[in-house]
Amino acid sequence: MATIVNSCVLLHAPSSKQENGSMQTGHLNALEAKHATLDRQIAMETQRPSPDQSLLSSLKKRKLMVKQEMTSI
């Protein structure tokens, strides 16, 4: 944040609340990206002629864990 005083710009360090909020936003963005990647991997594996059920199960579990972490933020 900046404040203009007598034509000078004073920079203010972000508060811990602002830093925490931006860290949470960054973490949420990373989780959303991971969730989307897992979703694409599941879709690709499902479209194969003989999908690997063990791999699909693992991907789905990981996707659910990511989703649960996203909702806890």
C-alpha positions as MATLAB code, in Angstrom:
seq = 'MATIVNSCVLLHAPSSKQENGSMQTGHLNALEAKHATLDRQIAMETQRPSPDQSLLSSLKKRKLMVKQEMTSI';
ca = [
       0.000    0.000    0.000;
       1.257    3.528   -0.731;
       0.365    6.931    0.668;
       1.215   10.213   -1.040;
       2.480   12.888    1.362;
       3.836   16.228    0.071;
       4.411   14.737   -3.392;
       6.370   11.832   -1.873;
       5.206    8.261   -1.934;
       5.441    6.409    1.338;
       5.297    2.649    1.022;
       3.635    0.657    3.752;
       4.519   -2.963    4.415;
       1.526   -5.246    4.003;
      -0.086   -6.266    7.259;
       0.166   -9.868    8.370;
      -3.539  -10.193    7.597;
      -2.913   -9.077    3.992;
       0.065  -11.424    3.673;
      -1.934  -14.309    5.090;
      -4.784  -13.594    2.684;
      -2.501  -13.517   -0.333;
      -0.762  -16.704    0.832;
      -4.135  -18.417    1.137;
      -5.126  -17.163   -2.318;
      -1.875  -18.476   -3.777;
      -2.345  -21.817   -2.038;
      -5.939  -22.036   -3.255;
      -4.839  -21.246   -6.821;
      -2.221  -24.001   -6.628;
      -4.800  -26.464   -5.333;
      -7.249  -25.506   -8.085;
      -4.540  -26.086  -10.693;
      -3.673  -29.466   -9.168;
      -7.385  -30.384   -9.083;
      -7.790  -29.470  -12.766;
      -4.685  -31.475  -13.705;
      -5.981  -34.532  -11.882;
      -9.358  -34.084  -13.585;
      -7.659  -34.070  -17.013;
      -5.579  -37.128  -16.109;
      -8.715  -38.984  -15.023;
     -10.499  -38.037  -18.264;
      -7.543  -39.165  -20.385;
      -7.230  -42.486  -18.561;
     -10.990  -43.089  -18.805;
     -10.878  -42.626  -22.591;
      -8.220  -45.301  -23.074;
      -9.407  -48.631  -24.525;
      -8.440  -50.449  -21.310;
      -8.292  -47.920  -18.465;
      -6.068  -48.824  -15.540;
      -8.588  -49.116  -12.705;
      -5.885  -48.954  -10.052;
      -4.515  -45.719  -11.522;
      -8.020  -44.271  -11.839;
      -8.741  -45.094   -8.215;
      -5.509  -43.442   -7.096;
      -6.138  -40.319   -9.195;
      -9.694  -40.006   -7.898;
      -8.547  -40.323   -4.287;
      -5.894  -37.648   -4.815;
      -8.457  -35.391   -6.507;
     -10.843  -35.832   -3.563;
      -8.076  -35.024   -1.070;
      -7.244  -31.831   -3.004;
     -10.940  -30.881   -3.099;
     -11.252  -31.407    0.646;
      -8.216  -29.225    1.273;
      -9.693  -26.528   -0.998;
     -12.941  -26.468    0.979;
     -11.080  -26.244    4.287;
      -9.421  -22.941    3.308;
];
